[in-house]
Amino acid sequence: MPYYVFRITQPTRLLKNLELQDTCETYKEAREIARNFRMRQEPGDRPSIN
């Protein structure tokens, strides 16, 4: 089962944009990729990685 890692931005209160960052075969791999993206984010960076 594929797992997807997205970068989520919210330009307005009602609208969210999803930007595909990576696709993984295992949950563990996707979790590590998401954690690495979050660690590299600047403290004031608004987009979330899920």
Rosetta silent file (secondary structure, phi, psi, omega in degrees, C-alpha in Angstrom):
SEQUENCE: MPYYVFRITQPTRLLKNLELQDTCETYKEAREIARNFRMRQEPGDRPSIN
SCORE:     score description
SCORE:     0.000 S_00000001
   1 L     0.000  126.027 -178.823    0.000    0.000    0.000 S_00000001
   2 L   -76.696  148.160  175.385    1.560    3.340   -0.976 S_00000001
   3 E  -118.678  138.274 -175.943    1.976    6.163    1.531 S_00000001
   4 E  -115.073  140.644  176.413    2.081    9.768    0.388 S_00000001
   5 E  -113.490  121.822 -177.965    3.888   12.724    1.958 S_00000001
   6 E  -117.547  150.472  168.563    2.339   16.125    1.189 S_00000001
   7 E  -100.966  124.257 -174.808    3.283   19.716    1.910 S_00000001
   8 E  -111.049  124.324  173.275    0.084   21.525    2.913 S_00000001
   9 E  -116.918  152.782 -178.528   -0.375   25.282    2.541 S_00000001
  10 L  -130.310   87.741 -177.700   -3.487   27.205    3.464 S_00000001
  11 L   -67.311  -30.172  175.608   -3.741   30.468    1.482 S_00000001
  12 L  -132.570  170.287 -178.452   -7.251   31.160    2.818 S_00000001
  13 L   -62.577  -30.569 -175.219   -9.288   29.868    5.725 S_00000001
  14 L  -101.547   -8.360 -173.420  -11.352   27.598    3.479 S_00000001
  15 L  -119.481  131.969  174.865   -8.750   26.494    0.937 S_00000001
  16 L  -124.215  136.973  176.453   -5.813   24.106    1.378 S_00000001
  17 E  -106.143  133.887  177.955   -3.251   23.271   -1.296 S_00000001
  18 E  -109.841  128.987  178.286   -1.540   19.876   -1.310 S_00000001
  19 E  -121.177  112.921 -177.938    1.882   19.486   -2.918 S_00000001
  20 E   -63.961  126.145  179.253    3.106   15.906   -3.239 S_00000001
  21 E  -100.896  -39.083 -176.597    6.616   15.572   -1.796 S_00000001
  22 E  -165.225  159.504  174.566    7.186   11.821   -1.955 S_00000001
  23 E  -125.524  134.912 -176.253    5.569    8.374   -2.260 S_00000001
  24 E  -130.075  158.101  178.981    6.711    5.456   -0.093 S_00000001
  25 L   -88.791  -24.911 -178.316    5.978    1.751    0.149 S_00000001
  26 L  -124.923  152.135  178.111    6.044    1.539    3.958 S_00000001
  27 H   -61.665  -42.326 -177.366    4.618    3.702    6.733 S_00000001
  28 H   -59.257  -42.638  179.028    7.957    3.785    8.539 S_00000001
  29 H   -64.675  -44.506  179.414    9.717    5.212    5.474 S_00000001
  30 H   -63.826  -40.698  178.808    7.006    7.866    4.964 S_00000001
  31 H   -61.290  -43.560  179.376    7.134    8.822    8.650 S_00000001
  32 H   -65.203  -40.582  178.468   10.904    9.336    8.483 S_00000001
  33 H   -63.587  -45.441  179.000   10.628   11.466    5.346 S_00000001
  34 H   -61.763  -42.926  178.258    7.917   13.636    6.938 S_00000001
  35 H   -62.721  -40.550  178.951   10.001   14.062   10.102 S_00000001
  36 H   -65.493  -40.804  176.405   13.045   15.063    8.062 S_00000001
  37 H   -60.961  -44.386 -179.157   11.009   17.661    6.131 S_00000001
  38 H   -63.806  -39.230 -179.657    9.684   19.084    9.423 S_00000001
  39 H   -66.310  -31.752 -178.586   13.180   19.277   10.944 S_00000001
  40 H   -82.587  -11.069 -179.649   14.456   21.221    7.905 S_00000001
  41 L   -68.478  147.148  173.234   11.617   23.756    8.062 S_00000001
  42 L   -71.036  150.624 -178.403   12.363   27.249    9.302 S_00000001
  43 L   -56.497  -34.123 -179.081   10.712   28.018   12.672 S_00000001
  44 L   -93.621    4.858 -178.657    8.324   30.559   11.111 S_00000001
  45 L   -70.129  125.155 -173.983    7.495   28.452    8.041 S_00000001
  46 L   -80.721  -34.855 -176.028    3.717   28.007    7.891 S_00000001
  47 L   -61.381  145.366  176.121    3.228   24.963    5.614 S_00000001
  48 E  -107.193  154.656  178.563    2.806   21.608    7.329 S_00000001
  49 E  -111.718  122.162  179.805    4.107   18.251    6.157 S_00000001
  50 L  -135.318    0.000    0.000    1.719   15.299    6.454 S_00000001
